[in-house]
Amino acid sequence: MANFGQSQNQKKYKRRSMGRMLAQNILMITCLSMIIVAGVIYIVSRSIVYDETSEKLNEIVQGNASQMSSYIKEQEGYLSATVSLLKLLPDRTLFEDIFKSMVAENPQLFDMFIGFADNTGIYASGPPAADWKATERSWYKDSLTGSGQIVVTKPYRDVTTGNMVITLTQVAGKIAGTQASVGVDINLSSVIEIVSNMKIGQQGYAFLVNGDGDIITHQNASLAPMGDKYVNISDVPAYSGILSTMTGSELVYSFDDYDGVKKYFTYTSVPGTTWTLYAALPSAEVMERINIALLIAVGLFIVMACITAGMTIYILNHRLNYSLRRLLTAIDDLNKGEMTFRMRNQDASDEMGRLYTGFGQVFGTINELIADMRTMAEEHARGNYHYKINEMRYVGSYLSIVRGINNMTFNYVNDFTSLLG
């Protein structure tokens, strides 16, 4: 029965190995830490990637808006130079030739013209119709609103070329003795090309809106201008959030686009115009960067966790488990009456070392007690019946055992001598 119980205890010990339990707990703590760190990494990565995306997206939009502005200012330079030249001339004789020369020099100019307060005018493309009146032209009226500054008119589609065109117009004051406004029609294809070629991630896009909210150019044909008909941004349900929300200090906003895909939007004004340039980037592209960063971080953490767990298990097996196995072997030997336990370079500075040293001291004390009992037996065999074990060498329960042995032995000796006497 004793051996059976011992076998059962050994089986239980194997099932409840301290090293295995510690290793399992360490792995569990490591996995939990990994989950927590992964969550922190995700939140931090999302913030970092979002900030980087926001910064990059706005940098792209502002850079292209500046490029558009530079293009418009370049054409305004032609208009200003022409106005200055016309003011130097005494009459209108050379006006048409000057206009034709300007248009021929700059392929971005469709036409150049002047309208006088007396309802006459001169075009590079040829004389206007007989019933033509300068003061009734929309560009002439627009020039009067600019207080002497150049006014950029609403884009329109040229009936001859089919290209999008804008007019730059300016009140020039008196020219050849009459109040006049000068205008130039500019090809907008360069501006549209800038918008179309904007690289917004893999699936992003940009679109341009004028001061009235009319969409000038858009990748979706149903939202792009059709002839002289424009789609206003306020009439597009998907863009309603842009008008109502994109007025704060944030640079990037998230909305469901016209195609139902959630996108990040940003915008900026085009300097020198009333236009606004918008850009949209699918949020999935942003999340993809976050997920990649998270996967890399988690992958590295898993590798680190595996290395840490492996080192921990190795240390447990070669430090803790080894010492525990020796102690358990010593206990088994003690149960069998074998007192051969020996200290083997065990570090006594930690708890395990102290436990190991304590077991060694217990075995040493028991061995000393056995040796003293053997000596007592030898002395009695020689007839030295008054020999006692030195009680001063023992303390606590060991002292009680030694006293009991001494008393029991001397009682036996007294009884024996009484029988002999």
C-alpha positions in Angstrom: 0.0 0.0 0.0 2.9 2.4 0.8 4.5 1.8 -2.6 1.1 2.2 -4.3 0.6 5.6 -2.5 4.0 6.7 -3.4 3.4 5.7 -7.0 0.2 7.7 -7.0 2.0 10.7 -5.5 4.7 10.5 -8.2 2.0 10.4 -10.9 0.4 13.5 -9.3 3.8 15.2 -9.1 4.4 14.5 -12.8 1.0 16.0 -13.7 1.7 19.0 -11.5 5.3 19.7 -12.4 6.2 23.1 -11.1 8.5 23.8 -14.0 5.6 23.0 -16.4 3.2 25.2 -14.5 5.6 28.1 -14.3 6.3 27.7 -18.1 2.6 27.7 -18.8 2.0 30.8 -16.6 4.9 32.6 -18.2 3.6 31.8 -21.7 0.1 32.9 -20.7 1.5 36.2 -19.3 3.6 36.6 -22.4 0.6 36.1 -24.7 -1.5 38.5 -22.6 1.3 41.1 -22.7 1.5 40.5 -26.5 -2.2 41.3 -26.9 -1.9 44.4 -24.8 1.2 45.6 -26.6 -0.5 44.8 -29.9 -3.4 46.9 -28.9 -1.1 49.8 -27.9 0.9 49.4 -31.1 -2.3 49.5 -33.1 -3.5 52.7 -31.5 -0.1 54.4 -31.7 0.4 53.1 -35.3 -3.1 54.3 -36.3 -2.3 57.8 -34.9 1.1 58.0 -36.5 -0.1 56.7 -39.9 -3.1 59.0 -39.8 -0.9 62.0 -39.0 1.6 61.1 -41.7 -1.3 60.5 -44.2 -2.9 63.8 -43.3 0.3 65.6 -43.7 1.2 64.0 -47.0 -2.3 64.4 -48.4 -2.4 68.1 -47.5 1.1 68.5 -48.9 0.0 67.0 -52.3 -3.2 69.1 -52.4 -1.4 72.4 -51.5 1.4 71.7 -53.9 -0.9 71.2 -56.8 -3.0 74.2 -55.8 0.1 76.3 -55.9 0.9 74.8 -59.3 -2.5 75.9 -60.6 -2.1 79.3 -59.1 1.2 79.7 -60.8 -0.4 78.8 -64.1 -3.1 81.4 -63.6 -0.7 84.0 -62.5 1.4 83.4 -65.6 -1.6 84.1 -67.8 -2.5 87.1 -65.7 1.0 88.4 -66.5 0.2 88.3 -70.2 -3.0 90.3 -69.5 -1.2 92.9 -67.4 1.5 93.3 -70.0 -1.0 93.8 -72.7 -3.0 96.4 -70.7 0.3 98.3 -70.1 1.1 98.2 -73.8 -2.3 99.4 -74.9 -2.2 102.4 -72.6 0.9 103.6 -74.4 -0.8 103.6 -77.9 -2.6 106.8 -79.1 -5.3 104.9 -81.0 -6.8 101.5 -81.7 -5.0 100.9 -85.0 -2.6 98.2 -83.8 -4.8 96.6 -81.1 -5.9 93.6 -83.2 -2.3 92.9 -84.4 -1.1 93.0 -80.8 -3.8 90.6 -79.7 -3.0 88.2 -82.5 0.7 88.3 -81.7 0.0 87.6 -78.0 -2.3 84.6 -78.8 0.3 83.2 -81.3 3.0 83.5 -78.8 1.2 81.7 -76.0 -0.7 78.5 -77.0 -2.7 78.6 -73.7 -4.5 81.7 -74.9 -7.6 81.1 -77.0 -8.5 84.7 -77.6 -7.7 88.2 -76.4 -10.0 91.2 -76.7 -11.0 94.6 -75.4 -14.4 96.2 -74.9 -15.0 99.9 -74.7 -17.7 101.8 -72.8 -19.0 103.0 -76.2 -20.0 99.3 -76.8 -17.3 98.7 -79.4 -14.6 96.1 -79.2 -11.7 94.4 -80.8 -10.9 90.6 -80.8 -7.8 88.7 -81.9 -10.1 86.2 -83.6 -11.7 88.9 -85.7 -14.3 91.6 -85.5 -17.4 91.0 -83.4 -21.0 90.8 -84.8 -22.7 93.9 -85.9 -25.2 93.8 -82.9 -22.4 93.0 -80.5 -22.3 95.4 -77.4 -19.3 95.4 -75.1 -21.2 96.5 -72.0 -23.6 93.5 -72.3 -20.9 90.9 -72.3 -20.6 88.9 -69.1 -16.8 89.2 -68.9 -17.1 93.0 -69.2 -19.6 93.1 -66.4 -17.4 90.8 -64.3 -14.4 93.1 -64.8 -16.4 96.0 -63.2 -16.6 93.9 -59.9 -12.9 93.6 -59.6 -12.1 97.2 -58.5 -9.3 97.3 -61.0 -8.0 93.8 -60.1 -8.0 90.9 -62.5 -11.2 88.8 -62.2 -11.3 85.1 -63.0 -14.6 84.2 -64.5 -16.6 81.0 -64.2 -15.2 78.2 -66.5 -17.2 77.4 -69.6 -16.8 75.1 -72.6 -15.7 76.7 -75.8 -18.2 75.9 -78.6 -15.5 75.7 -81.2 -12.9 73.5 -79.6 -15.0 71.8 -76.8 -12.3 72.7 -74.3 -12.9 74.2 -70.9 -12.0 77.9 -70.9 -11.8 80.6 -68.3 -11.7 84.4 -68.9 -9.3 86.7 -67.2 -10.7 90.3 -67.3 -9.7 93.6 -65.9 -10.9 97.2 -66.0 -8.0 99.0 -67.8 -9.2 102.6 -67.4 -9.0 104.9 -70.4 -7.4 103.4 -73.4 -7.2 105.5 -76.6 -9.4 108.0 -74.9 -12.2 105.7 -73.9 -13.0 103.6 -70.7 -12.2 100.0 -71.5 -11.9 96.5 -70.1 -9.4 93.9 -71.4 -9.9 90.2 -71.4 -8.2 87.0 -72.4 -9.7 83.5 -72.8 -7.4 80.8 -71.3 -7.3 77.1 -72.0 -8.2 75.3 -68.8 -6.9 71.9 -70.0 -3.6 72.5 -68.2 -5.4 73.0 -64.9 -7.7 69.9 -65.6 -4.5 67.9 -66.4 -3.0 68.9 -63.1 -6.0 67.7 -61.2 -6.3 64.5 -63.2 -2.6 63.6 -62.7 -2.6 64.1 -59.0 -1.4 61.0 -57.3 -3.6 60.3 -54.3 -2.5 56.9 -53.1 -3.6 54.0 -55.4 -7.4 54.6 -55.7 -7.7 58.3 -54.6 -8.7 61.2 -56.8 -9.0 65.0 -56.8 -11.7 67.4 -58.1 -11.9 71.1 -58.5 -14.8 73.4 -57.5 -15.3 77.1 -58.3 -16.5 79.8 -56.0 -20.2 79.1 -56.7 -19.7 75.4 -55.7 -19.9 74.2 -59.3 -17.6 71.2 -60.0 -15.1 72.2 -62.7 -13.5 68.8 -63.1 -14.2 65.3 -61.7 -13.2 61.7 -62.4 -16.9 60.7 -62.4 -18.4 61.7 -65.7 -21.8 62.2 -64.1 -20.4 64.9 -61.8 -18.2 66.6 -64.4 -19.5 69.6 -66.5 -21.7 68.7 -69.5 -21.5 71.6 -72.0 -22.4 74.7 -70.0 -24.2 72.6 -67.3 -22.5 72.1 -64.0 -23.2 69.9 -61.0 -23.1 71.9 -57.8 -21.3 70.2 -54.9 -24.2 71.0 -52.6 -26.4 68.8 -54.9 -24.3 65.7 -54.4 -25.5 63.9 -51.2 -22.1 62.3 -50.6 -20.5 65.8 -50.5 -23.0 67.4 -48.1 -20.8 66.5 -45.2 -17.9 68.3 -46.8 -19.8 71.6 -46.9 -21.2 71.2 -43.4 -18.2 69.8 -41.6 -15.0 70.8 -43.4 -14.8 74.2 -41.8 -12.9 73.5 -38.6 -9.2 73.2 -37.8 -8.7 69.6 -38.8 -7.1 68.9 -42.2 -8.6 65.5 -43.0 -12.2 64.3 -42.7 -13.8 60.9 -43.2 -16.9 60.5 -45.3 -18.7 57.9 -47.4 -18.0 58.9 -51.0 -20.4 58.9 -54.0 -19.4 55.3 -54.7 -20.2 54.2 -51.1 -16.5 53.8 -50.2 -15.4 55.5 -47.0 -12.6 58.0 -47.8 -10.5 60.6 -46.2 -11.1 64.1 -47.7 -9.0 67.2 -47.5 -9.2 70.5 -49.3 -7.4 73.8 -49.9 -8.1 77.1 -51.7 -6.3 77.8 -55.0 -4.5 81.1 -54.3 -5.5 84.0 -56.6 -8.8 82.3 -57.4 -12.2 81.5 -55.8 -11.6 77.8 -56.5 -11.2 75.0 -54.0 -9.2 71.8 -54.7 -10.4 68.7 -53.0 -8.7 65.3 -52.6 -10.1 61.9 -51.5 -8.2 58.8 -50.4 -9.9 55.5 -49.5 -9.6 54.8 -45.8 -8.8 51.2 -46.7 -5.4 52.3 -48.1 -4.7 54.1 -44.8 -5.7 51.0 -42.8 -3.6 48.8 -45.0 -0.5 50.8 -43.9 -1.6 50.5 -40.3 -2.2 46.7 -40.6 1.2 46.2 -42.2 2.9 48.1 -39.4 0.9 46.1 -36.9 1.7 42.8 -38.5 5.4 43.7 -38.5 5.3 44.8 -34.9 3.4 41.7 -33.7 5.6 39.5 -35.7 8.7 40.9 -34.1 7.0 40.7 -30.7 6.1 37.0 -31.3 9.7 36.3 -32.1 10.8 38.1 -29.0 8.2 36.3 -26.9 9.2 32.9 -28.2 12.9 33.7 -27.5 12.0 34.9 -24.0 9.7 31.9 -23.3 12.4 29.5 -24.6 15.1 31.1 -22.5 12.8 31.0 -19.4 11.9 27.3 -20.0 15.6 26.6 -20.4 16.5 28.4 -17.2 13.6 26.6 -15.4 14.7 23.2 -16.6 18.4 23.8 -15.8 18.1 25.8 -12.6 14.8 25.4 -10.8 13.7 22.0 -12.1 17.2 20.5 -11.6 17.3 21.6 -8.0 13.8 20.5 -7.3 14.5 17.1 -8.8 17.6 16.7 -6.6 15.6 17.7 -3.5 12.8 15.3 -4.4 15.3 12.5 -4.9 16.8 13.4 -1.5 13.4 13.1 0.1 12.8 9.7 -1.6 16.2 8.6 -0.3 15.3 9.8 3.2 12.1 7.7 3.1 14.2 4.7 2.1 16.8 5.4 4.8 19.5 6.4 2.5 21.4 9.5 3.8 23.7 10.1 0.8 22.6 13.7 0.0 25.5 16.0 -0.8 25.7 19.7 -1.7 27.0 20.2 -5.3 28.0 23.8 -5.9 24.5 25.2 -5.2 24.3 29.0 -5.0 22.8 29.8 -1.6 22.2 33.5 -2.4 18.6 33.0 -3.7 15.5 31.2 -2.3 16.2 28.0 -4.2 19.8 27.9 -3.0 18.7 28.6 0.6 16.1 25.7 0.4 18.8 23.5 -1.1 21.2 24.5 1.7 18.5 23.9 4.3 17.9 20.3 3.0 21.6 19.7 3.2 21.7 20.9 6.8 18.8 18.6 7.7 20.6 15.7 6.2 23.8 16.7 8.0 22.1 16.8 11.4 20.4 13.5 10.9 23.7 11.9 9.8 25.3 13.4 12.9 22.5 11.9 15.1 22.9 8.5 13.5 26.7 8.7 13.9 26.3 9.6 17.6 23.9 6.7 18.1 26.4 4.4 16.5 29.1 5.6 18.8 26.9 5.1 21.8 26.2 1.6 20.7 29.9 0.9 20.3 30.8 2.4 23.7 28.1 0.3 25.4 29.5 -2.8 23.7 32.8 -2.0 25.2 31.1 -1.9 28.7 31.0 1.9 29.0 27.4 1.9 30.1 27.5 5.5 31.3 28.2 7.0 27.8 25.7 9.6 26.7 25.2 11.5 23.4 26.3 15.1 23.9 23.0 17.0 24.2 24.7 20.4 23.7 25.2 19.7 20.0 21.5 19.7 19.3 18.5 22.1 19.5 14.8 22.0 19.2 13.2 18.7 18.3 16.6 17.1 17.7 17.4 17.9 21.4 14.2 16.2 22.5 15.1 13.1 20.4 18.6 12.9 21.9 17.3 13.3 25.5 14.8 10.6 24.8 17.5 8.3 23.5 19.8 9.0 26.5 17.0 8.5 29.0 15.7 5.4 27.3 19.2 3.9 27.2 20.1 4.6 30.8 16.8 3.2 32.0 17.6 0.1 30.1 21.1 0.0 31.5 19.9 0.5 35.1 17.3 -2.2 34.7 19.9 -4.5 33.3 22.5 -3.9 36.1 19.8 -4.3 38.7 19.1 -7.8 37.4 22.8 -8.7 37.5 23.2 -7.3 41.0 
